[in-house]
Amino acid sequence: MNIALDMMGGDYAPLEAVKGISLFLAEGHYKVSLTLIGDEAKLGPLLEAHNIPLVNITIVHASQEIAMHEHPTKALREKQQSSIAIGFHLLATGKTAAFISAGNTGAMLVGALFSIKAMEGVTRPTIGAYIPREDGTLGLLVDAGINADCKPENLNQFATLGALYAEHILGFKNPKVGLVNMGEEEGKGNLLSQAAYPLLKENKHINFIGNIEGRDILLNKADVMVCEGFTGNIILKMAESLYDLVLRRAVRDEHFDRFNFEIYGGVPVLGVAKPVIIGHGISHAIAFKNMILTAERMIEKELMQKMKEVFTVKSVS
């Protein structure tokens, strides 16, 4: 398998990306080929300094970069030689099997939607975020911020995509799916929640357990927590702030240590035809290593094919 990395994306690129590759290779993943996209003049010395063997590594020169502040669509259109644009071209043409970047999130989403495109039957792709639970397991929150306004059908599809990811990548057998709401009873919530509930209840591809409340997010009540991106992003940023708070207050607690996003790397874009992983802009070496591991698992488990098979049946609205 060949995984492409945007080496210029992120606040600490390309150094931390190179360090992440070193950590990945140190674990013995020599069967994975890596395509590193970035400024050759910067990458060469760093790879040499960190004693990274060039076996199974290809460097693709990118003369341009997309900065974090740039308009995603405009930047992708005008910077065809940027590391992100080249990465999506390689993925779309089948030269690589997955693409990873900690660069401009908007450009990554635009590239995923318009270069790779959504799977047949998927009306809107989604991104998931990991939620550490009190029992030591990870929950998956979908949508985490790219679909602020949704229709009930969108939430139903997010649930199916999230359940497949939770089963095949996170290792849950028959993962429990809950609808994030303001009460447990059926019929609670706004119009979107009320309309989504019966669709989730009838969805044969998921193990729907009903509504869950905010107090259930950090507990092992639902493995996949479904909501529109407005709510999901607030939950995600609240979780991130908890980690920042405990660091500032020098609180050492095993549970809150797991709120460090570096442990999990990046978040997957679910519902597009090929694996795309988006990392945080402040990613360090551990995050890059874990993003490569996530992409590797998605390819090994043939996750995209499993998702395509479900949506080809056309039984998910």
Secondary structure, 3 states (H helix, E strand, C coil): CEEEEECCCCCCCCHHHHHHHHHHHHCCCCCCEEEEEECHHHHHHHHHHCCCCCCCEEEEECCECCCCCCCHHHHHHHCCCEHHHHHHHHHHCCCCCEEEECCCHHHHHHHHHHHHCECCCCCCCEEEEEEECCCCCEEEEECCCCCCCCCHHHHHHHHHHHHHHHHHCCCCCCCEEEEECCCCCCCCCCHHHHHHHHHHHHCCCCEEEEEECHHHCCCCCCCEEECCHHHHHHHHHHHHHHHHHHHHCCCCCHHHHCCCHHHCCCEEEECECCCEEECCCCCCHHHHHHHHHHHHHHHHCCHHHHHHHHHHCCCCC
